[in-house]
Amino acid sequence: MLRQGFETVYEDLRVFEAEQLNQPQRAMPVVCVRFEYQDREYEVLAYGRMPKVCHGDNPASLIIPGSGFNQSLAIATGDKANYHHLGCPECVWGGIFTLIKPNEDFLALHDGNGRKVGNDFIVSWHLNREGSHSVSYLVQSLSFTKWMQGCFAKTLVAGLSQGGAAALFNAL
């Protein structure tokens, strides 16, 4: 995703659809939202379960993880040993979704030797294409939020650590 034009991203992006992905029984449920931005199609994934019917009276929350490896799953499963542990379930409400950031959790890219590709590679890849890793995951969070706003009566976006800044951008 190009950095130019980010100021109007929310108005420019178009959400196509959302679907509950089929996962192995023990895996956390994942929602996939497909969207278009800058004339290209993308997907954003988040742990959570879609409602049976959109446009009801139900609220929903999106949690944007902070820094650290593979934080989304720990947040989604309520891992009390994780530094992201909310400790206050009343801080978020309704359908709760946890954004899976690019190159994290099961979206992580590997180098062919079983090692996760580092953020230096990902950031350089974006910069060499006039893009931005930060813009990429902010656009993804905005797309998921836009889907939520079309499906739920109220939406809340919460961010933890680095995700707090992303939540602020998302809200603005």
C-alpha positions in Angstrom: 0.0 0.0 0.0 1.4 3.4 -1.0 1.9 6.1 1.7 0.4 8.8 -0.5 -3.3 9.3 0.0 -3.4 7.9 3.5 -5.2 11.1 4.7 -8.4 9.9 3.0 -8.0 6.2 3.5 -11.3 5.6 5.4 -13.3 7.2 2.6 -11.2 5.6 -0.1 -11.3 2.0 1.0 -14.2 -0.3 0.1 -15.2 -3.4 2.1 -16.5 -6.2 -0.1 -17.3 -9.0 2.3 -16.5 -10.8 5.5 -16.5 -14.5 6.2 -15.7 -16.9 9.0 -12.8 -19.0 7.9 -12.9 -22.7 8.4 -10.2 -23.7 11.0 -9.2 -26.9 12.6 -11.4 -27.7 15.6 -8.9 -26.5 18.2 -7.9 -23.4 16.4 -9.2 -20.0 17.3 -12.0 -18.8 15.0 -10.8 -16.2 12.4 -12.8 -13.6 10.4 -11.5 -12.5 7.0 -12.6 -9.1 5.6 -11.9 -8.5 2.0 -11.4 -4.9 0.9 -10.1 -2.7 -1.9 -7.7 0.2 -1.5 -5.7 2.1 -4.1 -7.3 -0.1 -6.8 -6.0 -3.3 -5.3 -7.7 -6.0 -3.3 -6.5 -7.1 0.2 -7.6 -9.1 3.1 -7.4 -8.5 6.8 -7.7 -11.2 9.4 -8.7 -11.1 13.1 -9.4 -13.7 15.7 -13.1 -13.7 16.6 -16.4 -15.0 15.6 -18.8 -13.4 13.2 -22.4 -12.8 14.3 -25.1 -14.9 12.8 -26.8 -11.8 11.6 -25.3 -8.3 10.9 -27.2 -5.1 11.6 -28.5 -6.2 15.0 -28.3 -4.3 18.2 -25.0 -5.9 19.3 -21.8 -4.0 19.9 -18.3 -5.2 19.0 -14.7 -4.4 19.9 -11.5 -4.6 17.9 -8.2 -5.0 19.9 -5.0 -3.9 18.1 -2.0 -5.7 19.5 1.2 -3.9 20.4 4.8 -4.9 19.7 6.2 -8.3 20.3 6.1 -11.6 18.4 2.7 -13.2 17.8 0.8 -11.2 20.3 -2.7 -11.6 18.7 -3.2 -15.2 19.8 -2.1 -14.6 23.3 -4.6 -11.7 23.5 -7.4 -13.7 21.9 -7.0 -16.6 24.3 -6.6 -14.4 27.4 -3.2 -15.7 28.2 -2.6 -14.2 31.7 1.2 -14.7 31.4 1.3 -12.3 28.4 2.2 -8.7 29.0 -0.9 -7.7 26.9 -3.3 -9.4 29.3 -6.2 -7.0 29.6 -7.1 -8.0 33.1 -10.4 -6.2 32.7 -13.0 -8.0 30.5 -15.3 -5.0 31.0 -12.8 -2.8 29.0 -14.1 -4.4 25.8 -17.6 -5.6 25.0 -19.7 -7.4 22.5 -18.2 -9.4 19.8 -14.5 -9.2 20.5 -12.0 -9.4 17.6 -8.2 -9.3 17.8 -6.4 -8.0 14.7 -3.7 -10.2 13.3 -0.9 -7.9 12.2 1.1 -8.6 9.0 3.9 -11.0 9.6 2.6 -12.1 12.9 1.0 -15.3 14.2 -0.1 -17.6 11.4 0.5 -14.8 8.8 4.2 -14.8 9.5 6.5 -15.3 6.5 9.4 -17.8 6.9 12.8 -17.9 5.3 12.7 -21.5 4.2 14.8 -22.6 7.2 12.0 -22.5 9.7 12.8 -19.0 10.9 10.4 -16.1 10.8 11.4 -13.3 8.4 12.4 -10.2 10.5 10.6 -6.9 10.5 13.7 -5.3 8.9 13.0 -7.3 5.8 9.2 -6.5 5.9 9.8 -2.7 6.5 12.5 -2.6 3.7 10.2 -4.4 1.3 7.4 -1.8 1.9 9.8 1.2 1.6 11.3 -0.1 -1.6 7.8 -0.1 -3.1 6.9 3.4 -1.8 4.8 1.8 0.9 4.9 1.6 4.6 4.5 -1.4 7.0 2.7 0.9 9.4 0.3 2.2 6.8 -0.4 -1.4 5.7 -1.5 -2.5 9.2 -3.3 0.8 9.9 -5.3 0.4 6.6 -6.1 -3.2 7.6 -7.4 -2.1 11.0 -9.5 0.6 9.4 -10.9 -1.9 6.9 -11.9 -4.2 9.8 -13.4 -1.3 11.7 -15.4 -0.2 8.6 -16.8 -3.8 8.3 -17.7 -3.7 12.1 -19.4 -0.4 11.7 -21.6 -1.8 9.0 -22.4 -5.0 11.0 -22.7 -3.9 14.6 -24.7 -1.1 16.4 -21.7 0.2 18.3 -17.9 -0.3 17.8 -15.0 0.1 20.1 -11.3 0.1 19.0 -8.7 -0.6 21.7 -5.0 -0.7 21.4 -2.4 -2.1 23.6 1.1 -0.7 23.7 2.1 0.2 20.1 -1.4 -0.7 19.2 -2.6 2.2 21.3 -1.2 4.7 18.7 -2.8 2.6 15.9 -6.1 2.7 17.8 -5.9 6.5 18.0 -5.2 6.8 14.3 -8.0 4.4 13.6 -10.4 6.5 15.8 -9.4 9.8 14.1 
